[in-house]
Amino acid sequence: MIGLVVLTFVDLFVPVFNMLLIVRVVMSYFAGPENRFFAWLMSITEPVLAPVRRVIPATPGIDLAPLAVFFLLQGVRYAAHWLIGG
């Protein structure tokens, strides 16, 4: 029963958070920090992206942290299904 709840949460959280990451990346080219929606989006995604940025070496001109988080979350989703057997 708890496994089903965990799988449901993971299956809802991962795609929603990945979509927020994609929107943040796209908006970073067009919106400034004064945009309220973009500021809210940054406040939601930055706590996950900041630790990844500390691990990934800096690349001039491109931020690879959203891509890494995207793949990490897919891995978490896959692992949850594999461990719980959904």
N, C-alpha and C positions, 0 to 999 in steps of 0.2 A: 504494500500500500504506500509506504513512504517512498519507495523507489519510483513508483508511478508519479508521485508528486514532484520528486526531484527531476525526473525526466521532463515532465510538463513544464516546470519552471525553466529548465535549461533550453528546451525547445522554443520557449517564448522569448527568453532573455537574449540569447545569442543573435537571432536574426534582427531583433529590434535594436540591440546595441550596435551591430554591424551596420545597420542602416543609418543610425546616428553618426557613426564614424564616416560613412560615405558622404553624408550631407555636410558634415564639418569640413571635410577635405575640399569639397566643391565650394562651399561658402567662404573658405579661407582665401580664395582667389578674388572674390567679389565683395564680400562684406568686411567692414572694419569692426574693431572691438566695441564701437559705440552702438552697433546693432544689438538690440536687446535679445533677439532670438539666438544670434550667434554667441553672445555672452553666456546665455543659458546653456547652450550646446557645449561650450567650452567647459563650463562648470560641471557638466555631467560626464564628459569624456576625459578631461584632463587627469583626474585621479587614477585612471587606468593607464593613460599614455605616459605620464611622467616617469614611473619606474622603468618602463620599457626603454625610454629615451636614455636613461642612465646606463643601460646595458648595451644598447646598440651604438656603435661608433657614429659620430656625427658625419653627415655627408653634406657638402655644400650645395645649397639650392633645393634639396629635397628632404622631406621628413619621412623616414621609413617606419616610424613607430606605428602609425595607423595600419599599415600593411601587416606588420608583425602581430599586432593585437588581433587583427582580423583572422589570421591563420591560427593564432593561439586559441582564440575562442572556438574556432571550428574543431580544433583538436580536443578541447574540453568537451564539446558536444559529442564528438565521436567517442571519447573515453567514457563519458557518462553512459552512453548507449551500450558500449561494450561491457562495462563493469556491471551495470544493472540488468542488462539483457533485454532491453526494450526493442 
